[in-house]
Structures are given as C-alpha cells and as structure tokens.
C-alpha cells in the first residue's frame, strides 16, 4: 500500500514538473494591441458589428481587416477611444447611435417558440417551450438580435429610462482645432 502511494506521488510530481516546464517553454504570447482594443469594446457580444463577439471584432481590427466604426453599443466614445489607441482619425459610426435599449416581450402575444431565447447572446430571456417568455432587463444589452426570429413580432425595443443607477456624465464637446486656435489667438491678442 505504501509503495503504491509513493509511486503515485512521484508520478504526480514528475508530471507536475513536466507541465510546469511546458507552460514556460511553449508559452504563446497574445497580441497586446488586440488586448487593448478588446478592453475598449463594451463586451455586449451582440454581433451588430458582423462578428460573433467583441474579441473576434478586436482581432479583426488589430489585423487591419475591418474599420473601427462598427460597434453600435459602444457608440462614438468607443470609436474615438479606438482611434486614439491606434493613431487613426475617428470616423462616424456605420449605424446610427441610439441610447440604451431593452427588449420588451408582449406576454399576451408570445407563443413560447423559444426562438428569441436561442438568439439572445447574453441569456437575458427566460421561458420554456409553449410558455410565455420574459426579459431580464438588467441582463439585456439591447442588441436587437431577438427581434428578427420572433414569428409573431411580440418583441419591441424600448429606450431605457435614465435614472441615477444608469446615468453617466456626458463627455464635453470639443470644438474643431481651427475654432480652438481662433479662440486662443483672439483672447491673447
């Protein structure tokens, strides 16, 4: 019995040392630019940019395959932050920026088909087959991916009411550089 315990302990130690060496020797370095881009994206995993999530979109931006102005949930603030990070000129969003939205299911019309549950990337819709579904508002990212598959069109996107829990201080509007230079020259001269 003691020899079996000793043998297993020695094997575990040997394999542990082997795995430790392999993790150091064969470490794969990530792309630091891609990691920074991914950190700037809103992590809603909504797919509105044409990619299945924020990380694949960040990888495509880092490789130069796609433009920085496709993230609707991030809005203009994300485009400006990405442009600053990559040294590019900010571009207007490809899609119109809207305020935060949340899905609302008309529970009287819902037939319980579960197509919206399957489409939701963040599992914000709960329900069962042939029963009414509802949206967990705190989890909903407003991506609108649940709207197209609904066969009875019982899902509406409504704006989130602004209150103290979700209000954010607005960024100041910066005047174009020529106007700022004119103000400085007129105030000093």
C-alpha positions as a Markdown table, in Angstrom:
| # | Residue | x | y | z |
|---|---|---|---|---|
| 1 | Unk | 0.0 | 0.0 | 0.0 |
| 2 | Unk | 2.8 | 2.4 | 1.0 |
| 3 | Unk | 4.7 | 1.7 | -2.2 |
| 4 | Unk | 1.6 | 2.5 | -4.4 |
| 5 | Unk | 1.1 | 5.8 | -2.6 |
| 6 | Unk | 4.8 | 6.6 | -3.1 |
| 7 | Unk | 4.7 | 5.7 | -6.8 |
| 8 | Unk | 1.6 | 7.8 | -7.4 |
| 9 | Unk | 3.1 | 10.8 | -5.5 |
| 10 | Unk | 6.3 | 10.5 | -7.6 |
| 11 | Unk | 4.4 | 10.3 | -10.8 |
| 12 | Unk | 2.3 | 13.3 | -9.9 |
| 13 | Unk | 5.4 | 15.3 | -9.0 |
| 14 | Unk | 7.1 | 14.3 | -12.3 |
| 15 | Unk | 4.1 | 15.2 | -14.4 |
| 16 | Unk | 3.7 | 18.5 | -12.5 |
| 17 | Unk | 7.3 | 19.4 | -13.2 |
| 18 | Unk | 6.8 | 18.4 | -16.8 |
| 19 | Unk | 3.6 | 20.6 | -17.2 |
| 20 | Unk | 5.3 | 23.5 | -15.4 |
| 21 | Unk | 8.3 | 23.4 | -17.8 |
| 22 | Unk | 6.0 | 23.0 | -20.8 |
| 23 | Unk | 3.9 | 26.0 | -19.8 |
| 24 | Unk | 7.0 | 28.2 | -19.6 |
| 25 | Unk | 8.8 | 26.8 | -22.7 |
| 26 | Unk | 5.8 | 26.8 | -25.0 |
| 27 | Unk | 4.0 | 29.9 | -23.8 |
| 28 | Unk | 2.1 | 31.7 | -26.5 |
| 29 | Unk | 2.2 | 35.5 | -26.3 |
| 30 | Unk | -1.0 | 37.3 | -27.0 |
| 31 | Unk | -1.2 | 40.4 | -29.2 |
| 32 | Unk | -1.0 | 43.4 | -26.7 |
| 33 | Unk | -2.7 | 45.8 | -29.2 |
| 34 | Unk | -5.6 | 43.3 | -29.6 |
| 35 | Unk | -6.0 | 43.0 | -25.9 |
| 36 | Unk | -6.2 | 46.8 | -25.5 |
| 37 | Unk | -8.7 | 47.0 | -28.3 |
| 38 | Unk | -10.8 | 44.3 | -26.7 |
| 39 | Unk | -10.7 | 46.1 | -23.4 |
| 40 | Unk | -12.1 | 49.3 | -25.0 |
| 41 | Unk | -15.1 | 47.4 | -26.5 |
| 42 | Unk | -18.3 | 47.2 | -24.5 |
| 43 | Unk | -18.3 | 43.4 | -24.2 |
| 44 | Unk | -22.0 | 43.1 | -25.1 |
| 45 | Unk | -21.2 | 40.2 | -27.5 |
| 46 | Unk | -24.2 | 41.4 | -29.6 |
| 47 | Unk | -22.9 | 40.7 | -33.1 |
| 48 | Unk | -24.0 | 44.1 | -34.5 |
| 49 | Unk | -20.5 | 44.6 | -35.9 |
| 50 | Unk | -20.7 | 41.5 | -38.0 |
| 51 | Unk | -18.6 | 39.4 | -35.7 |
| 52 | Unk | -19.9 | 36.9 | -33.1 |
| 53 | Unk | -18.5 | 38.9 | -30.2 |
| 54 | Unk | -16.2 | 41.7 | -29.1 |
| 55 | Unk | -13.0 | 39.6 | -29.1 |
| 56 | Unk | -13.2 | 38.5 | -32.8 |
| 57 | Unk | -14.0 | 42.1 | -33.8 |
| 58 | Unk | -10.9 | 43.2 | -31.8 |
| 59 | Unk | -8.8 | 40.6 | -33.6 |
| 60 | Unk | -10.1 | 41.8 | -37.0 |
| 61 | Unk | -9.3 | 45.5 | -36.1 |
| 62 | Unk | -5.8 | 44.5 | -34.9 |
| 63 | Unk | -5.2 | 42.7 | -38.2 |
| 64 | Unk | -6.5 | 45.7 | -40.1 |
| 65 | Unk | -9.3 | 43.8 | -41.8 |
| 66 | Unk | -12.2 | 46.0 | -40.6 |
| 67 | Unk | -12.8 | 49.6 | -39.7 |
| 68 | Unk | -13.1 | 50.9 | -36.1 |
| 69 | Unk | -16.6 | 52.3 | -36.5 |
| 70 | Unk | -18.9 | 49.3 | -36.4 |
| 71 | Unk | -19.6 | 49.0 | -32.7 |
| 72 | Unk | -23.1 | 50.4 | -32.2 |
| 73 | Unk | -23.4 | 49.7 | -28.4 |
| 74 | Unk | -20.0 | 51.4 | -27.9 |
| 75 | Unk | -21.1 | 54.5 | -29.8 |
| 76 | Unk | -18.9 | 57.4 | -30.8 |
| 77 | Unk | -17.0 | 57.3 | -27.5 |
| 78 | Unk | -15.6 | 53.8 | -28.4 |
| 79 | Unk | -14.7 | 54.9 | -31.9 |
| 80 | Unk | -12.8 | 57.9 | -30.5 |
| 81 | Unk | -11.0 | 55.7 | -27.9 |
| 82 | Unk | -10.1 | 53.2 | -30.6 |
| 83 | Unk | -8.8 | 56.0 | -32.9 |
| 84 | Unk | -6.7 | 57.4 | -30.1 |
| 85 | Unk | -5.2 | 53.9 | -29.3 |
| 86 | Unk | -4.4 | 53.1 | -33.0 |
| 87 | Unk | -3.4 | 56.6 | -34.1 |
| 88 | Unk | -6.3 | 56.8 | -36.6 |
| 89 | Unk | -8.8 | 59.5 | -37.4 |
| 90 | Unk | -12.2 | 58.9 | -35.8 |
| 91 | Unk | -14.9 | 58.1 | -38.2 |
| 92 | Unk | -18.7 | 58.3 | -37.8 |
| 93 | Unk | -20.5 | 55.2 | -36.8 |
| 94 | Unk | -21.7 | 52.9 | -39.7 |
| 95 | Unk | -25.0 | 52.6 | -37.9 |
| 96 | Unk | -27.0 | 55.3 | -36.2 |
| 97 | Unk | -26.1 | 55.5 | -32.5 |
| 98 | Unk | -29.1 | 55.1 | -30.2 |
| 99 | Unk | -29.4 | 55.4 | -26.5 |
| 100 | Unk | -29.5 | 52.3 | -24.4 |
| 101 | Unk | -32.4 | 50.0 | -25.3 |
| 102 | Unk | -34.0 | 46.9 | -23.7 |
| 103 | Unk | -36.2 | 44.2 | -25.2 |
| 104 | Unk | -39.8 | 44.0 | -24.1 |
| 105 | Unk | -41.9 | 40.9 | -24.8 |
| 106 | Unk | -45.7 | 41.3 | -25.2 |
| 107 | Unk | -46.5 | 38.4 | -22.9 |
| 108 | Unk | -50.1 | 38.1 | -24.2 |
| 109 | Unk | -48.9 | 37.6 | -27.8 |
| 110 | Unk | -45.9 | 35.4 | -27.0 |
| 111 | Unk | -46.4 | 31.8 | -28.2 |
| 112 | Unk | -43.4 | 30.3 | -26.4 |
| 113 | Unk | -41.5 | 29.3 | -29.5 |
| 114 | Unk | -38.0 | 29.8 | -27.8 |
| 115 | Unk | -36.5 | 31.3 | -31.0 |
| 116 | Unk | -35.8 | 34.5 | -29.1 |
| 117 | Unk | -34.1 | 32.6 | -26.3 |
| 118 | Unk | -31.8 | 30.9 | -28.8 |
| 119 | Unk | -30.9 | 34.2 | -30.5 |
| 120 | Unk | -30.1 | 36.1 | -27.2 |
| 121 | Unk | -26.2 | 36.1 | -26.8 |
| 122 | Unk | -26.4 | 37.0 | -23.1 |
| 123 | Unk | -29.2 | 34.7 | -21.9 |
| 124 | Unk | -31.4 | 37.7 | -20.9 |
| 125 | Unk | -34.7 | 35.9 | -22.0 |
| 126 | Unk | -36.2 | 33.3 | -19.8 |
| 127 | Unk | -39.1 | 31.0 | -20.5 |
| 128 | Unk | -40.0 | 27.5 | -21.6 |
| 129 | Unk | -41.3 | 25.9 | -24.8 |
| 130 | Unk | -45.0 | 26.7 | -25.3 |
| 131 | Unk | -45.0 | 29.1 | -22.3 |
| 132 | Unk | -44.6 | 32.8 | -22.0 |
| 133 | Unk | -41.2 | 34.4 | -22.2 |
| 134 | Unk | -39.9 | 37.5 | -20.4 |
| 135 | Unk | -36.7 | 39.6 | -20.5 |
| 136 | Unk | -34.4 | 40.1 | -17.5 |
| 137 | Unk | -33.9 | 43.9 | -18.1 |
| 138 | Unk | -30.7 | 44.1 | -16.1 |
| 139 | Unk | -29.1 | 41.5 | -18.4 |
| 140 | Unk | -30.4 | 42.8 | -21.7 |
| 141 | Unk | -27.8 | 44.6 | -23.8 |
| 142 | Unk | -30.3 | 46.0 | -26.3 |
| 143 | Unk | -28.6 | 44.2 | -29.2 |
| 144 | Unk | -31.9 | 43.6 | -31.1 |
| 145 | Unk | -30.9 | 40.0 | -32.1 |
| 146 | Unk | -34.1 | 38.6 | -30.6 |
| 147 | Unk | -36.4 | 40.7 | -32.7 |
| 148 | Unk | -35.9 | 39.2 | -36.2 |
| 149 | Unk | -36.5 | 35.5 | -35.3 |
| 150 | Unk | -39.8 | 36.2 | -33.4 |
| 151 | Unk | -42.6 | 34.8 | -35.7 |
| 152 | Unk | -45.4 | 36.7 | -34.0 |
| 153 | Unk | -43.5 | 40.0 | -33.7 |
| 154 | Unk | -44.2 | 40.4 | -30.0 |
| 155 | Unk | -40.8 | 41.9 | -29.1 |
| 156 | Unk | -40.3 | 45.6 | -29.0 |
| 157 | Unk | -37.1 | 47.6 | -28.2 |
| 158 | Unk | -37.8 | 50.4 | -25.8 |
| 159 | Unk | -35.4 | 53.0 | -24.6 |
| 160 | Unk | -34.0 | 52.6 | -21.0 |
| 161 | Unk | -35.2 | 55.4 | -18.8 |
| 162 | Unk | -32.4 | 57.4 | -17.4 |
| 163 | Unk | -32.1 | 57.4 | -13.6 |
| 164 | Unk | -29.4 | 57.6 | -11.0 |
| 165 | Unk | -28.4 | 54.0 | -11.5 |
| 166 | Unk | -27.6 | 54.3 | -15.2 |
| 167 | Unk | -26.9 | 58.0 | -15.8 |
| 168 | Unk | -23.4 | 58.9 | -16.9 |
| 169 | Unk | -21.7 | 62.2 | -17.1 |
| 170 | Unk | -21.7 | 63.4 | -20.8 |
| 171 | Unk | -18.3 | 64.0 | -22.4 |
| 172 | Unk | -17.7 | 67.7 | -23.3 |
| 173 | Unk | -18.0 | 68.6 | -26.9 |
| 174 | Unk | -14.6 | 69.5 | -28.3 |
| 175 | Unk | -14.6 | 72.3 | -30.9 |
| 176 | Unk | -12.7 | 71.6 | -34.2 |
| 177 | Unk | -9.0 | 72.5 | -33.9 |
| 178 | Unk | -9.3 | 75.6 | -36.1 |
| 179 | Unk | -12.0 | 77.1 | -33.8 |
| 180 | Unk | -10.0 | 76.4 | -30.7 |
| 181 | Unk | -6.9 | 78.1 | -32.3 |
| 182 | Unk | -9.0 | 81.1 | -33.3 |
| 183 | Unk | -10.3 | 81.5 | -29.7 |
| 184 | Unk | -6.8 | 81.3 | -28.2 |
| 185 | Unk | -5.5 | 84.0 | -30.7 |
| 186 | Unk | -8.4 | 86.3 | -30.1 |
| 187 | Unk | -8.2 | 86.0 | -26.3 |
| 188 | Unk | -4.4 | 86.7 | -26.2 |
| 189 | Unk | -4.4 | 89.5 | -28.9 |
